Amino acid sequence: MLLAGPFAVPAQAQQGKTLRVALITGIDHLNPFTATLAAATQVGRFVYEFLTLPSARDTQPTGGIAEKWVPSPDKLTWTFTIRSGMKWSDGQPVTAKDAAFTFNRMLTDENARTANGSYVSNFASVSAPDDKTLVIKNKVPQANMLSLDVPIVPEHIWAPIKDLNDPKTDDMSVVGVGDGPYLLTEYKKNEYVKFKANKDYWRGAPKVDELQLLQFKDAEAAVNALKQGEVDVINRLTPTQFNALKSEPNIATNTAPGRRYNELIMNFGVQNNANQPIGDGNPLLKDIRIRKAILQSIDTKTVVDKVMSGYGQVGGGTIPAIYAVNHWEPTGADKVNFDAAAANTALDQDGYAKGQDGIRVGPGGAKLQFRLTGHSSRPFDQRTAQYIEGWLKDVGIGVKQDLVSDDELNDRTTAGNYDLAISGFATNPDPDSALSLNVCAGRPNAQGKGGTTATFFCDPQYEELYKQQLSEFDAAKRSEIAKQAQARLASQAVDVVLDYDNVLEAYRSDKFSSFTKQPQPDGVILEQSGYWGVYGATPAGASADSAAAGSSDSGGNTGLWIGIGAVVLVVLAGGGFFLARRGKTSDDRE
């Protein structure tokens, strides 16, 4: 039942209800400005509201703390009207000054740009002339102004903190003050995070009283917990797990096209944002001819058919196929077909002859032998690494697998200490989300901080295309530019987009009657751009209509949800809410 306004929740609806989310990855820290692991940035989604966010209905922008917005005729100035009546959990009002502080801190503090710095790089100024009005002025028109994936924090809490790397930014006295659907109450690094429902949340209180993010040992343990009724929802399943769960009693499965892609990145001689070489990558990979031969040796159809058992689509551009209008699908001369024979011929002609052991040798005597790293805990990486080793062996390139922990992988790739690495990213509906992952400014600084890059790519032609799309408000023209940018990236052979995963989820149908999916009606439950799935979980026996509150696309209040006594357990397997690598938005990193 959708209600017009707040009211007292009946006593029978106030029984204790707990929602438990099991994570396979840990949470390193909670600071929304500097969070690097994806589960940590998802915490920010629960605790802090955004200016606007993608709707559950169709992922188009809907209001967060902003209830309306108006661009100037020249698109350089955006004026946002802040929603009345919102409060921080300590009772202070949420105002435009909080939003202005958040963005200005990012403009003036490099550490504050770690997670989402690309969103403000074009900002000329941000001001709050009064508590209801936020004014953002851009250097040039910026088309993604309604897709600023930045948590808005309370100025009165964060302004006194001068060093955003200070451990006290994880204290409950800091991160415990929020305005999102849940409020932090307890945190133990890489073990758990606990929340309580925000009863004053402007959309209406969640149906559960407490939320817990708990770390699981591995995906199999999480699946077993689902079977035993110890948890109620799980995602990021392997195809084998997903298919097996289809026949389990009281378990329902859900699959839908996903918003993420997997890729193989190559260390082409990476540099930081001062154009200084970093890392220990094999210098042979500076030769684009070798990188193109690697591209030609990777059978992406097998990745989809064998690793993902058909639950996905063959990779093309870095904008997934679910966003069809901006997705680039290579054709003609741009299309690199799997052809080991052609790769062998090309390497022969380029002077990389095979030695007695079958491994090619460069003109200087160095072997084409590369390290391959990835997530040791992720089945996709484990299986794909095996295929990659075999494919490259067929063309005379040696591979030494070295899959490591999530933290170690993050450290290595950020520092450029890899040759080949299996990585992945979840993207948002606006094309800037994927395109900004490969701009020059996304590279880390000389201290190894602040990086938001996917590949360390820095290319003048790509930069110009990126700037053009960001300033183009004509959807068709912007789409064409976005496709050109993806084509340019692909032409330089710094990565191989392996596939676009389908989301594979399962839940206890004896515990849940429905979830708010994104997009509706047949989208995903947990792997969303937002918090709708967790926020809209409807325990069996509760009114399904009340879940609609979480999917409202309007900017106005949607009323409260009334829950019944229930225990809601949610598991995110195979990487939690996506493992982040370096930032932008770091919740979208893997």
FENSULRA-V287968 format. One record per pair of residues at least 24 apart in sequence whose ideal C-beta (glycine too) atoms are under 8 Angstrom apart, sorted by the first residue. I is the first residue (numbers start at 0). GAP is how many residues later the second one is. If there is no record, write none. Layout:
((I	GAP) (I	GAP))
This chain:
((0	542) (0	544) (0	545) (0	561) (1	543) (1	544) (1	546) (1	547) (1	550) (1	556) (1	557) (2	201) (2	556) (2	557) (3	555) (4	552) (4	554) (5	198) (5	551) (5	553) (5	554) (6	553) (8	196) (8	551) (8	553) (9	552) (11	552) (12	549) (12	550) (12	551) (13	195) (14	549) (14	550) (15	193) (15	194) (15	549) (16	190) (16	191) (16	192) (16	193) (16	522) (16	546) (16	548) (16	549) (16	550) (16	551) (17	190) (17	191) (17	192) (17	193) (17	194) (17	549) (17	550) (17	551) (18	187) (18	189) (18	191) (18	192) (18	193) (18	515) (18	518) (18	549) (18	550) (18	551) (19	191) (19	192) (19	194) (19	211) (19	547) (19	548) (19	549) (19	550) (20	190) (20	191) (20	192) (20	193) (20	513) (20	548) (20	549) (20	550) (20	551) (21	191) (21	192) (21	193) (21	194) (21	200) (21	203) (21	209) (21	212) (21	547) (21	548) (21	549) (21	550) (21	551) (22	190) (22	191) (22	192) (22	193) (22	549) (22	553) (22	554) (23	191) (23	192) (23	194) (23	195) (23	198) (23	212) (23	353) (23	548) (23	549) (23	550) (23	551) (23	552) (24	190) (24	352) (24	381) (24	550) (24	551) (24	554) (25	163) (25	164) (25	165) (25	189) (25	380) (25	381) (26	160) (26	162) (26	163) (26	166) (26	186) (26	188) (27	161) (27	162) (27	379) (28	140) (28	141) (28	160) (29	139) (29	140) (29	145) (29	154) (29	157) (29	163) (30	133) (30	138) (30	139) (30	144) (31	83) (31	119) (31	121) (32	72) (32	73) (32	76) (32	78) (32	79) (32	80) (32	81) (32	82) (32	120) (32	131) (33	77) (33	78) (33	80) (33	81) (33	130) (33	131) (33	135) (34	79) (34	80) (34	545) (34	551) (34	552) (35	78) (35	79) (35	374) (35	544) (35	545) (35	546) (35	547) (35	550) (35	553) (36	369) (36	373) (36	542) (36	543) (36	549) (37	537) (37	538) (37	539) (37	540) (37	541) (37	542) (37	548) (37	549) (37	550) (37	551) (37	552) (38	174) (38	533) (38	537) (38	538) (38	539) (38	540) (39	540) (39	546) (39	547) (40	74) (40	536) (40	539) (40	544) (40	545) (40	546) (41	534) (41	535) (41	545) (42	132) (42	141) (42	150) (42	170) (43	107) (43	543) (44	106) (44	135) (44	485) (44	486) (44	542) (45	134) (45	135) (45	136) (45	149) (45	165) (45	485) (45	488) (46	104) (46	128) (46	131) (46	133) (46	135) (46	136) (46	137) (46	148) (47	103) (47	104) (47	105) (47	130) (47	131) (47	132) (48	37) (48	45) (48	102) (48	103) (48	130) (48	131) (48	153) (49	98) (49	99) (49	100) (49	101) (49	102) (50	29) (50	48) (50	83) (50	97) (50	99) (50	101) (51	94) (51	95) (51	96) (52	96) (52	476) (52	477) (53	93) (53	374) (53	375) (53	464) (53	474) (53	475) (53	476) (54	463) (54	475) (54	496) (54	498) (55	460) (55	461) (55	462) (55	463) (55	464) (55	472) (55	474) (55	476) (55	480) (55	494) (55	495) (55	497) (56	461) (56	462) (56	463) (56	494) (56	496) (57	461) (57	462) (57	495) (58	369) (58	370) (58	459) (58	460) (58	470) (59	369) (59	493) (60	85) (60	86) (61	490) (61	491) (61	492) (61	493) (62	491) (62	492) (63	88) (64	29) (64	33) (64	34) (64	87) (64	114) (65	33) (65	68) (65	489) (66	488) (66	489) (67	487) (68	76) (68	77) (70	74) (73	67) (74	63) (74	66) (74	67) (74	398) (75	61) (75	62) (75	64) (75	65) (76	58) (76	59) (76	60) (76	61) (77	57) (77	58) (77	60) (77	67) (78	54) (78	55) (78	56) (79	53) (79	54) (79	55) (79	56) (80	51) (80	52) (81	49) (81	50) (81	51) (81	52) (82	119) (82	472) (83	48) (84	117) (84	472) (85	93) (85	116) (86	92) (86	113) (87	66) (87	69) (87	89) (87	90) (87	91) (88	87) (88	88) (88	89) (88	90) (88	94) (88	109) (88	111) (89	64) (89	67) (89	87) (91	62) (91	64) (92	38) (93	58) (93	60) (93	85) (94	33) (94	36) (94	37) (95	32) (95	33) (95	34) (95	35) (95	36) (95	37) (95	38) (96	31) (96	34) (96	58) (97	54) (97	55) (97	56) (97	57) (98	27) (98	29) (98	35) (98	53) (99	26) (99	27) (99	28) (99	34) (100	52) (100	54) (100	57) (100	58) (101	48) (101	49) (101	50) (101	51) (101	53) (101	56) (102	33) (102	47) (104	53) (105	44) (108	55) (109	335) (109	339) (109	340) (110	52) (110	53) (110	54) (110	338) (110	339) (111	52) (112	337) (113	335) (113	336) (113	338) (113	469) (113	472) (114	337) (114	468) (114	469) (114	470) (114	471) (115	33) (115	34) (115	336) (115	467) (115	468) (115	469) (115	470) (116	324) (116	333) (116	335) (116	466) (116	467) (117	314) (117	318) (117	321) (117	323) (117	324) (117	334) (117	466) (118	25) (118	29) (118	30) (118	31) (119	30) (120	320) (121	348) (139	327) (139	330) (139	331) (140	330) (140	332) (141	328) (141	329) (142	287) (142	289) (142	326) (142	327) (142	328) (142	329) (142	330) (142	335) (143	286) (143	288) (143	289) (143	326) (146	281) (146	282) (146	283) (146	285) (146	286) (148	279) (148	284) (148	380) (148	436) (151	27) (153	24) (153	25) (179	351) (180	24) (180	25) (180	350) (180	354) (181	24) (181	29) (189	25) (190	24) (201	355) (202	332) (202	346) (202	347) (202	349) (202	354) (202	355) (203	345) (203	353) (203	354) (203	355) (203	356) (203	357) (204	355) (204	356) (205	329) (205	355) (205	357) (206	330) (206	331) (206	332) (206	335) (206	339) (206	354) (206	355) (206	356) (206	359) (206	361) (207	329) (207	355) (207	358) (207	360) (210	323) (215	355) (215	357) (217	159) (218	158) (218	160) (218	354) (218	355) (221	349) (221	351) (222	350) (224	344) (224	346) (225	25) (225	280) (225	282) (225	345) (226	24) (228	279) (228	281) (228	282) (229	339) (230	277) (230	338) (230	339) (230	340) (231	275) (231	276) (231	279) (231	280) (231	336) (231	337) (231	338) (231	339) (232	272) (232	273) (232	274) (232	275) (232	279) (232	282) (232	292) (232	293) (232	304) (232	336) (232	337) (232	338) (233	271) (233	272) (233	273) (233	336) (233	337) (233	338) (233	339) (234	268) (234	269) (234	270) (234	271) (234	289) (234	290) (234	291) (234	292) (234	336) (234	337) (234	338) (234	339) (235	267) (235	268) (235	291) (235	336) (235	337) (235	338) (235	339) (235	340) (236	267) (236	268) (236	269) (236	336) (236	337) (237	141) (237	142) (237	266) (237	336) (238	69) (238	70) (238	71) (238	72) (238	265) (239	69) (240	263) (240	332) (241	69) (241	262) (241	264) (242	66) (244	261) (249	258) (249	259) (249	260) (250	255) (250	256) (250	257) (250	258) (251	254) (251	255) (251	257) (252	251) (252	252) (252	253) (253	249) (253	251) (253	252) (253	253) (253	263) (253	270) (253	271) (254	56) (254	247) (254	248) (254	249) (254	250) (255	246) (255	247) (255	261) (255	266) (255	267) (255	268) (256	56) (256	63) (256	64) (256	65) (256	243) (256	245) (256	246) (257	54) (257	62) (257	64) (257	168) (257	242) (257	243) (257	244) (257	245) (257	266) (257	269) (258	61) (258	63) (258	64) (258	167) (258	168) (258	169) (258	268) (258	270) (259	60) (259	164) (259	165) (259	166) (259	167) (259	240) (259	241) (259	267) (259	318) (259	328) (259	330) (260	54) (260	57) (260	59) (260	163) (260	164) (260	166) (260	236) (260	237) (260	238) (260	239) (260	240) (261	41) (261	53) (261	118) (261	122) (261	160) (261	161) (261	162) (261	235) (261	236) (261	237) (261	239) (261	328) (262	52) (262	55) (262	159) (262	160) (262	161) (262	162) (262	191) (262	232) (262	233) (262	234) (262	235) (263	30) (263	34) (263	124) (263	156) (263	157) (263	158) (263	159) (263	231) (263	232) (263	234) (264	148) (264	153) (264	155) (264	156) (264	158) (264	189) (264	190) (264	229) (264	230) (265	25) (265	28) (265	153) (265	154) (265	227) (265	228) (265	229) (265	230) (266	149) (266	151) (266	152) (266	153) (266	154) (266	189) (267	188) (267	224) (267	225) (267	226) (269	146) (269	173) (269	186) (270	172) (270	185) (270	187) (271	171) (271	172) (271	173) (271	174) (271	176) (272	167) (272	168) (272	170) (272	171) (272	172) (272	173) (272	177) (272	178) (273	171) (273	172) (274	183) (275	170) (277	137) (277	138) (277	166) (277	170) (278	136) (278	137) (278	138) (278	139) (279	136) (279	137) (280	135) (280	136) (280	137) (280	138) (281	87) (281	88) (281	89) (281	137) (282	83) (283	78) (283	82) (283	84) (283	86) (284	85) (284	134) (286	63) (287	204) (287	205) (288	57) (288	58) (288	61) (289	57) (289	60) (289	62) (289	78) (289	107) (290	202) (290	203) (291	44) (291	54) (291	201) (292	50) (292	53) (292	54) (292	57) (292	102) (292	104) (293	49) (293	98) (293	103) (293	126) (293	199) (293	202) (294	41) (294	198) (294	201) (295	40) (295	41) (295	42) (295	43) (295	44) (295	46) (295	47) (295	50) (296	41) (296	43) (296	46) (296	94) (296	95) (296	97) (296	98) (296	100) (297	40) (297	90) (297	93) (297	198) (297	200) (298	39) (298	88) (298	92) (299	38) (299	196) (299	197) (299	198) (299	199) (300	37) (301	85) (302	81) (302	84) (302	195) (302	196) (303	195) (305	77) (305	81) (306	73) (306	76) (306	77) (306	80) (306	192) (307	72) (307	191) (307	193) (307	194) (310	190) (310	191) (310	193) (311	187) (311	188) (311	189) (311	190) (312	186) (312	187) (312	189) (313	185) (314	181) (314	182) (314	183) (314	184) (314	185) (315	170) (315	181) (316	166) (316	169) (316	170) (316	172) (316	173) (316	180) (317	107) (317	109) (317	116) (317	117) (317	119) (317	120) (317	136) (317	168) (317	171) (317	179) (318	108) (318	112) (318	115) (318	116) (318	163) (318	167) (319	107) (319	114) (319	180) (320	179) (321	178) (322	104) (322	106) (322	108) (324	150) (324	154) (325	105) (325	152) (325	153) (325	156) (325	157) (326	156) (327	154) (327	155) (327	158) (327	159) (327	162) (329	157) (329	160) (333	153) (333	156) (333	157) (335	154) (339	51) (339	54) (339	55) (342	52) (343	50) (343	51) (343	52) (346	48) (346	49) (351	44) (353	42) (357	35) (357	38) (358	37) (358	38) (358	39) (359	35) (359	36) (359	37) (366	31) (367	28) (367	29) (367	30) (368	28) (368	29) (368	30) (368	31) (369	27) (369	28) (369	29) (369	30) (369	49) (369	50) (370	28) (370	29) (370	31) (370	47) (370	48) (370	49) (371	27) (371	28) (371	29) (371	30) (371	47) (371	48) (371	49) (371	50) (372	28) (372	29) (372	30) (372	31) (372	36) (372	39) (372	40) (372	45) (372	47) (372	48) (372	49) (373	29) (373	30) (373	35) (373	47) (373	48) (373	49) (374	28) (374	29) (374	30) (374	31) (374	34) (374	47) (374	200) (374	204) (374	215) (375	27) (375	28) (375	29) (376	28) (376	29) (376	198) (377	196) (377	197) (378	195) (379	42) (379	121) (379	194) (380	41) (383	38) (383	114) (384	37) (387	32) (387	34) (405	173) (408	172) (409	169) (409	170) (409	171) (409	172) (412	168) (412	169) (413	30) (413	34) (413	37) (413	167) (413	168) (414	33) (415	40) (421	76) (422	31) (422	158) (422	167) (423	154) (423	166) (424	29) (424	156) (424	163) (424	164) (424	165) (425	101) (425	152) (425	161) (425	162) (425	163) (425	164) (426	161) (427	101) (427	157) (427	160) (428	100) (430	38) (430	47) (430	48) (430	51) (431	37) (431	38) (432	152) (432	155) (434	31) (434	34) (434	47) (434	50) (434	51) (435	30) (435	148) (436	147) (437	24) (437	51) (438	24) (438	27) (441	141) (441	142) (443	138) (449	133) (450	131) (450	132) (451	130) (451	131) (451	132) (451	134) (452	129) (453	41) (453	127) (454	34) (454	39) (454	40) (455	38) (456	32) (456	35) (456	37) (458	29) (458	30) (458	33) (460	27) (461	26) (461	27) (502	24) (507	61) (508	31) (509	30) (510	28) (510	29) (510	55) (510	56) (510	57) (510	58) (511	25) (511	26) (511	27) (511	28) (511	56) (512	25) (512	26) (512	27) (512	28) (512	29) (512	31) (513	24) (513	30) (513	33) (514	32) (515	31) (515	32) (515	34) (515	35) (517	33) (519	31) (525	44) (525	46) (525	51) (526	50) (526	51) (533	36) (536	31) (536	33) (538	24) (538	25) (538	27) (538	29) (539	26) (540	25) (541	24))
